[in-house]
Amino acid sequence: MRITIVSGARPNFMKIAPICRAIDAAREAGKNISYRIVYTGPQDDTSLDASLFSDLSMRKPDAYLGVTGHNHSQVAASIMLAFERELDGHPAQVVLVVDDMTATMSCSIVAKKRGLKVAHVIAGTRSFDMNMPREVNRTIVDAISDYLFTAGMVANRNLNQTGTESENVYYVGNILVDTVRFNRNRLLKPVWFSVLGLQEGNYLLLTLNRRVLLNNKENLRKLMQTMIEKAAGMPIVAPMHTYVRNAIKDLGIEASNLHIMPPQNYLFFGYLINKAKGIITDSGNVAEEATFLGIPCITLNTYAEHPETWRVGTNELVGEDPAALAQAMDTLMKGEWKKGELPERWDGRTAERIVQILTSK
């Protein structure tokens, strides 16, 4: 079985890495299976830090499609054309995609039109808001996938309600947890950690990425002021991409306990998540890691791809509401945060289950 594994952005590699290791293990056990990694972006993508692939214990992509841009239609068309050429030169029997990006949708459509099997990892997530481009992407991909690998029973129910054939749906668990568990003892303390006088369990980690949140300047100002006030002098460590740093700086907010810094490599960032007192984020991936690790997490969104993070885990959704954020931070700082549980099958064996299913068909 020849599998082409598609990544559309840096976070996808965290979910691809354990699948690659599971395929390698299956090959060593005598299974007739191989894979090729295709990244839809350029080889010189600055988001792919030099240590990323060694940090994740995986090889670099075998091909780079070189597509960039912000216009969804242009990006989709460019990826489809480039992926057609990729499959012409390197035929596959299965195309495996993750998440719900434009790249996920584009490569799935190309594969399906060529009569190939499509495997969707993290299938069945829904916001039920078709104004979200990612909701459009995931709905299309789920509709044409032959293997739908889900992380929880909520995703299974979403697929069932849309008429998806149950024999194509596989509840395998959360693939991101495989990566977190694998790397838990490999994490590295950043060299600047001690320089800033930080102590384990005595700082807050802040991550922001969503442009819709950043573009509402006045509300962003209120959110940042609330964080600083409620932290009561506790350090706030904030690794941020340039566009996020610029948005924060434009607010003119200064606080001695707010430490804004460039993005960190995977093993450094993993350390920061593991050792934080609490996390404030707008990232679903970060909330999932926090749930696995039992770290209190406040998510600045009204929606979570995996509702398990707030239903049974340590995550709480506060939207973009400064008052709700203030209330959640009061609970966090008093040490009264809820004790979460680990969702079912978030056990680090998701990739193994996926490969077993693929090789048994």
C-alpha positions in Angstrom: 0.0 0.0 0.0 1.4 3.4 -1.1 0.2 6.3 1.0 0.7 10.0 0.3 0.4 12.0 3.5 -0.4 15.7 3.0 0.5 18.6 5.3 -0.8 22.1 4.7 0.8 23.9 7.6 3.2 23.5 10.5 0.7 22.2 13.0 -0.2 19.4 10.7 3.2 17.9 11.1 2.5 17.3 14.9 -0.3 15.0 13.8 1.5 13.4 10.9 4.6 12.4 12.8 3.1 9.6 14.9 1.5 8.1 11.8 4.8 8.1 10.0 6.4 6.3 13.0 3.5 3.8 13.0 3.9 3.1 9.3 7.7 2.6 9.8 6.9 0.1 12.6 4.4 -1.8 10.4 7.0 -2.0 7.6 9.5 -3.5 10.0 6.9 -6.0 11.1 6.6 -7.1 7.4 3.6 -5.1 6.2 3.6 -4.0 2.6 3.1 -0.3 3.3 5.1 2.9 2.4 4.5 6.6 2.5 5.5 9.9 0.9 5.1 13.2 2.7 3.9 16.2 0.7 3.9 19.7 2.1 1.7 22.1 0.1 3.8 25.2 1.1 7.3 26.2 0.0 10.6 24.6 1.1 11.8 27.9 2.6 8.6 28.4 4.7 9.8 30.4 7.7 7.3 28.6 10.0 9.1 25.3 9.5 11.9 26.0 12.0 15.2 24.2 11.4 14.7 21.7 14.3 11.0 20.9 13.6 11.5 17.5 12.0 14.2 16.3 14.3 12.1 17.5 17.3 9.2 15.4 16.0 11.4 12.4 15.1 10.3 12.4 11.5 11.9 12.9 8.1 11.4 16.0 6.1 8.8 16.2 3.4 9.6 14.3 0.2 7.9 17.1 -1.9 7.0 20.7 -1.5 4.2 22.1 -3.7 5.3 25.7 -3.1 1.9 27.2 -2.8 1.3 30.3 -0.7 -1.3 33.0 -0.5 -4.4 34.2 1.5 -7.1 34.0 -1.1 -8.9 30.6 -0.5 -9.9 30.1 -4.1 -6.5 30.9 -5.6 -4.7 28.7 -3.0 -7.2 25.8 -3.6 -6.7 26.0 -7.4 -2.9 26.2 -7.1 -2.7 23.2 -4.7 -5.0 21.1 -6.9 -2.9 21.7 -10.0 0.3 21.0 -8.2 -1.0 17.9 -6.4 -2.2 16.5 -9.7 1.4 16.8 -11.0 2.7 15.2 -7.7 0.5 12.2 -8.1 1.3 11.9 -11.8 5.0 11.4 -10.8 4.4 9.5 -7.6 1.2 7.4 -7.7 -0.5 6.5 -4.5 -3.4 4.2 -3.5 -4.4 6.2 -0.4 -4.1 10.0 0.2 -4.2 10.8 4.0 -5.1 14.3 5.1 -5.5 15.9 8.5 -7.6 18.7 10.0 -9.6 21.0 7.8 -7.4 23.4 5.9 -7.7 24.5 2.3 -4.9 22.0 1.5 -6.9 19.2 3.2 -9.9 19.9 1.0 -8.0 20.5 -2.3 -5.9 17.3 -2.1 -8.9 15.2 -1.1 -10.8 16.4 -4.1 -7.9 15.6 -6.4 -7.5 12.2 -4.9 -11.1 11.3 -5.1 -11.4 12.4 -8.7 -8.5 10.1 -9.6 -10.3 7.2 -7.9 -7.9 7.0 -4.9 -9.0 6.3 -1.4 -9.1 9.3 1.0 -8.3 8.9 4.7 -9.3 11.9 6.9 -7.7 12.1 10.3 -9.6 14.2 12.8 -12.9 13.8 10.9 -16.3 14.8 12.1 -15.4 18.1 13.9 -18.1 20.7 13.4 -18.8 24.3 14.4 -22.1 24.3 12.5 -21.1 27.7 11.1 -20.8 27.6 7.3 -19.4 31.1 7.3 -16.2 29.6 8.6 -14.0 28.5 5.7 -12.7 25.6 7.7 -16.3 24.3 8.2 -16.8 24.3 4.5 -13.5 22.4 4.1 -14.2 19.8 6.7 -17.7 19.2 5.5 -16.5 18.5 1.9 -13.6 16.3 3.0 -15.8 14.2 5.3 -18.3 13.7 2.5 -15.8 12.2 0.1 -13.6 10.3 2.5 -13.3 6.5 2.5 -11.8 6.4 6.0 -13.0 8.8 8.6 -10.8 8.7 11.7 -12.4 10.5 14.7 -11.1 11.7 18.0 -14.3 11.3 20.0 -17.9 10.2 20.1 -19.2 13.8 19.5 -17.4 13.6 16.1 -19.0 10.2 15.4 -22.4 11.6 16.2 -21.9 14.6 13.9 -21.0 12.2 11.0 -23.9 9.9 11.8 -26.3 12.8 11.7 -25.1 13.7 8.2 -25.7 10.2 6.9 -22.1 9.0 6.7 -21.9 5.3 6.3 -21.0 3.9 9.8 -18.6 1.3 8.4 -16.4 4.1 7.1 -16.1 5.8 10.6 -13.4 4.7 13.0 -13.2 6.1 16.5 -9.4 6.0 17.0 -8.7 8.8 19.5 -6.8 12.1 19.4 -3.7 11.9 17.2 -2.2 15.0 18.8 -2.0 13.1 22.1 0.3 10.5 20.5 2.8 13.3 19.8 2.5 14.9 23.3 3.0 11.5 25.0 5.9 10.6 22.7 7.8 13.8 23.4 6.9 14.3 27.1 10.3 13.2 28.3 12.2 14.9 25.4 11.1 18.5 26.2 13.8 21.2 26.6 13.8 24.2 28.9 14.4 27.4 26.9 17.7 29.1 27.6 15.9 32.3 28.4 13.6 30.7 31.0 16.0 31.2 34.0 17.2 34.5 32.6 13.7 35.9 33.0 13.5 34.5 36.5 10.7 32.2 35.7 9.7 29.3 38.0 7.9 26.1 37.0 4.2 26.3 37.9 4.4 30.0 38.5 3.7 31.7 35.2 0.9 31.9 32.7 1.3 30.9 29.0 -0.5 33.1 26.4 -0.9 32.2 22.8 -2.9 34.1 20.2 -3.4 33.4 16.4 -6.9 34.1 15.3 -7.0 37.2 13.1 -10.7 37.9 13.8 -9.8 38.3 17.5 -6.7 40.4 16.7 -8.6 42.7 14.3 -11.1 43.9 17.0 -8.6 46.3 18.5 -10.7 47.7 21.3 -11.8 44.3 22.5 -8.3 43.0 22.2 -7.2 45.8 24.4 -9.8 44.9 27.1 -8.7 41.3 27.0 -5.0 42.1 27.4 -5.8 44.6 30.2 -7.9 41.9 32.0 -5.1 39.3 31.7 -2.5 41.7 33.1 -4.7 42.9 35.9 -5.9 39.4 37.0 -2.4 37.9 36.7 -1.5 40.2 39.7 2.2 40.4 38.8 2.6 36.7 37.8 4.7 36.4 34.7 2.7 36.0 31.4 4.9 34.3 28.8 3.7 35.0 25.3 5.4 33.3 22.3 3.9 35.0 19.2 4.2 35.3 15.5 5.2 38.7 14.1 1.7 39.7 13.0 0.4 38.9 16.6 3.3 40.8 18.2 2.6 43.8 16.0 -1.1 43.8 16.9 -0.3 43.7 20.6 2.3 46.4 20.3 -0.1 48.7 18.4 -2.3 48.7 21.6 0.5 50.5 23.5 0.1 48.3 26.5 3.1 47.8 28.6 3.5 45.6 31.7 6.6 44.4 33.4 5.2 40.9 33.8 4.2 40.5 30.1 7.0 38.8 28.2 6.3 38.8 24.4 8.8 36.7 22.4 9.2 35.0 19.1 7.6 31.6 18.4 9.5 28.7 20.1 10.5 25.4 18.6 8.4 22.4 19.4 10.3 21.0 22.3 10.7 24.4 24.0 7.0 25.2 23.5 6.1 21.8 24.9 8.1 22.6 28.0 6.2 25.9 28.5 2.9 24.1 28.2 3.9 21.4 30.7 5.2 23.7 33.4 2.6 26.5 33.3 0.2 27.3 36.1 -2.4 28.0 33.5 -2.8 28.7 29.8 -4.8 31.4 27.9 -5.1 30.6 24.2 -7.3 30.7 21.1 -5.8 27.4 19.8 -7.6 24.1 19.8 -4.4 22.2 19.7 -3.0 23.9 22.8 -6.3 23.2 24.6 -6.0 19.5 23.7 -2.5 19.3 25.0 -3.5 21.1 28.2 -6.3 18.5 28.7 -3.9 15.6 28.3 -1.5 17.2 30.7 -4.1 18.3 33.3 -3.1 22.0 32.9 -5.9 24.6 33.4 -6.8 26.2 30.1 -8.9 29.2 29.2 -9.9 29.4 25.5 -10.8 32.7 23.9 -13.4 31.1 21.6 -17.0 30.0 21.8 -16.2 26.8 19.9 -13.8 23.8 20.4 -13.1 21.3 17.7 -13.0 18.6 20.4 -15.7 19.4 22.9 -14.2 16.7 25.2 -11.6 19.4 26.2 -14.2 21.3 28.1 -16.8 18.6 28.8 -14.4 16.3 30.6 -11.0 18.1 30.3 -9.4 21.1 31.9 -10.5 23.6 29.2 -13.1 26.4 29.6 -14.5 28.4 26.7 -14.9 32.2 27.5 -15.3 33.5 24.0 -13.9 36.9 23.4 -15.7 38.3 26.5 -13.4 40.2 28.9 -15.8 39.7 31.8 -15.9 35.9 31.3 -12.1 35.9 31.0 -11.8 37.8 34.3 -14.1 35.4 36.1 -12.1 32.4 34.8 -8.8 33.9 35.7 -10.1 34.6 39.3 -10.9 30.9 39.6 -7.5 30.0 38.2 -5.5 32.3 40.4 -7.3 31.1 43.5 -6.3 27.5 42.7 -10.0 26.5 42.4 -9.8 25.2 38.8 -11.8 22.1 37.9 -10.1 18.8 37.9 -10.3 17.4 34.4 -10.2 13.8 33.2 -8.6 12.2 30.2 -11.1 11.6 27.4 -11.5 8.1 26.2 -8.9 6.8 23.8 -6.6 9.8 24.3 -4.0 7.2 25.2 -1.2 7.7 22.6 -2.1 4.8 20.4 -4.2 6.5 17.8 -1.6 6.3 15.0 -1.2 2.6 15.7 -5.0 2.1 15.3 -5.0 4.1 12.1 -2.3 2.0 10.5 -3.9 -1.2 11.6 -7.1 -0.3 10.0 -5.5 0.8 6.7 -3.4 -2.3 6.4 -6.3 -4.6 7.2 -8.4 -3.4 4.2 
